């Protein structure tokens, strides 16, 4: 009985110790999160302060200040133009980027798995990467007309080479020893693919997504500037023609905030949920 009671006491002590350790770890993680948030807020404040100081030394038609830019942007929001043009830009971005991801992931995977495919396609993919995005947009508009389809094609063709190269190198870095080990344990092909191959390739898919999305954003705005009558790019060109620097800054800030929101709210959350097991490097 004494032995049983002592054992129960030890178990309770161990459980309490685990609870304390878990609580301390959660506090540490929370403090790190708070520290990261504070650093990000501080960096934003520094940029805004520097912007404000520079605007005090330059004319407003050269560099409008943060207050003037914010007032201008709020006016565009109230007028309804922000919703109209941002929704148009996001629609083109999603369609073109989705097409680029499909083509890029498939192309890069094939190149990574097959030496023959790599020999045939690597030079062409690299050549496609070196062609300026402006050329693809112009060709798409000349071939298919000034419409949404040609815009999506131009975005996809410009973006997919970078995605393909990233995936190509990622698939080539797969640890074949793990695949051989899975074969030794007689796992099915489906399990080898889902449990061994995909976890190794997934980080490169996320990297391709973030890198490709940055390219797609810029190309979308460029396409709207050249051949569309709606979108953030169109509005930037419109106010450029009127030489309204406050409006140009307002739409540029809006564009930047949208990119950051997609990165922080969507992509970073997805990455954190997929790679909880991977600790961040601390220097």
Secondary structure, DSSP 8 states (H G I E B T S, - for coil): -HHHHHHHHHHHHHHHHHHHHHHHHHHHHHHHHHHHHHHHHHHHHHHHHHHHHHHHHS-TTTS--HHHHHHHHHHHHHHTHHHHHHHHHHHHHHHHHHHHHHHHHHHHHHHHH-HHHHHHHHHHHHHHHHS-HHHHHHHHHHHH-SSHHHHHHHHHHHHHHHHHHHHHHHHHT--HHHHHHHHHTT--HHHIIIIIIHHHHHHHHHHHHHHHHHHHHHHHHHHHHHH-SSSHHHHHHHHHHTT-HHHHHHHHHHHHHHHHHIIIIIIHHHHHHH-TTS-----
